[in-house]
Amino acid sequence: VSAQEVRWRTDYAAARKDAAATGKPLLLDFAAEWCGPCKKMEATTFRNPGVVTAVTAAAIPVRVDADKDAWLVKAAGIQAFPTLILLSP
């Protein structure tokens, strides 16, 4: 992972604990391997140095895999991908 990429976490529970400890909000990126727009966003937006710096400084980024974490997708009411949610600690 280069310095020009957001370092996504995948463990939602651990990220919530870190958010509570640091006071930083969670940035949840609901995505899927099969999602073309998700891949484009990863290749462009989430590699933009300004976005990388802002996300890293201001939030705890969590990538939610729609197929592996279907329970969280359902709980959040996600109906389209990609979907981003900023969640208070």
C-alpha positions in Angstrom: 0.0 0.0 0.0 1.5 3.3 -1.0 1.2 6.6 0.7 -1.3 7.6 -2.0 -3.9 5.2 -0.9 -6.5 5.2 1.9 -5.6 2.4 4.3 -9.0 0.8 4.7 -9.8 -1.3 7.7 -12.1 -4.3 7.3 -12.9 -5.2 11.0 -15.9 -3.0 11.8 -16.0 -3.9 15.5 -12.3 -3.0 16.0 -12.7 0.2 14.0 -15.7 1.2 16.2 -13.6 0.7 19.3 -10.8 2.9 17.8 -13.3 5.5 16.8 -14.6 5.7 20.4 -11.1 5.9 21.8 -9.9 8.6 19.4 -13.1 10.6 18.9 -12.8 10.3 15.1 -15.8 9.4 13.1 -16.0 6.2 11.0 -16.0 6.5 7.2 -17.8 3.4 6.0 -17.3 2.6 2.3 -19.9 0.0 1.3 -18.5 -1.7 -1.8 -18.3 -5.0 -3.6 -15.7 -6.8 -5.7 -18.1 -7.0 -8.6 -19.0 -3.3 -8.5 -17.6 -1.3 -11.4 -18.2 2.1 -9.9 -16.6 1.0 -6.7 -13.5 0.0 -8.5 -13.4 3.3 -10.4 -13.8 5.2 -7.1 -10.9 3.3 -5.6 -8.7 3.9 -8.6 -9.5 7.7 -8.8 -11.1 9.4 -5.8 -9.4 7.3 -3.1 -6.0 7.8 -4.7 -6.2 11.5 -4.9 -3.6 12.9 -2.5 -6.0 15.5 -1.0 -8.6 12.9 -0.4 -6.1 10.4 1.1 -4.8 13.1 3.5 -8.2 14.3 4.5 -9.6 10.8 5.1 -6.6 9.7 7.0 -6.5 12.8 9.2 -10.3 13.1 9.9 -11.7 9.6 10.1 -11.2 5.9 10.6 -11.8 4.4 7.1 -13.6 1.1 7.0 -14.3 -0.8 3.8 -17.5 -2.9 4.1 -17.6 -5.8 1.6 -21.2 -6.2 0.5 -20.8 -10.0 0.1 -18.8 -10.7 3.3 -20.6 -8.3 5.6 -24.2 -8.6 4.3 -25.5 -8.2 7.8 -24.0 -4.7 8.0 -25.3 -3.8 4.5 -28.8 -4.8 5.6 -28.6 -3.1 9.0 -27.5 0.2 7.3 -30.2 -0.1 4.7 -27.8 0.1 1.8 -29.4 -0.4 -1.6 -26.7 0.7 -4.1 -22.9 0.6 -4.3 -20.7 2.4 -3.7 -22.3 4.1 -0.7 -20.3 6.2 1.9 -21.5 6.9 5.4 -19.8 9.1 7.9 -20.7 7.7 11.4 -20.1 9.5 14.7 -17.8 7.7 17.1 
